[in-house]
């Protein structure tokens, strides 16, 4: 079985040129020629999934649409208001 040759990566002068190149070429053919990338991820925000009654979710969605905001934004604003009320009491 013949050993696969690593295809040389063409030199690109811009990110756009690289994108255009890989729109017509298989990235898998060039993986061995790619430099290793190192990075860290520092997640500062967590998302919590909370179940809502279907009827309540439908009503919140309708109100959010009327206000032209995502349901998540509306729910977070309402909860924030309620939590602040409770903190003051």
Secondary structure, 3 states (H helix, E strand, C coil): CCCCCCCCCCCCCCHHHHHHHHHCCCHHHHHHHCCCCCCCCCCCCCCCCCCCCHHHHHHHHHHHHHCCCCHHHHHHHHHHHHHHHHHHC
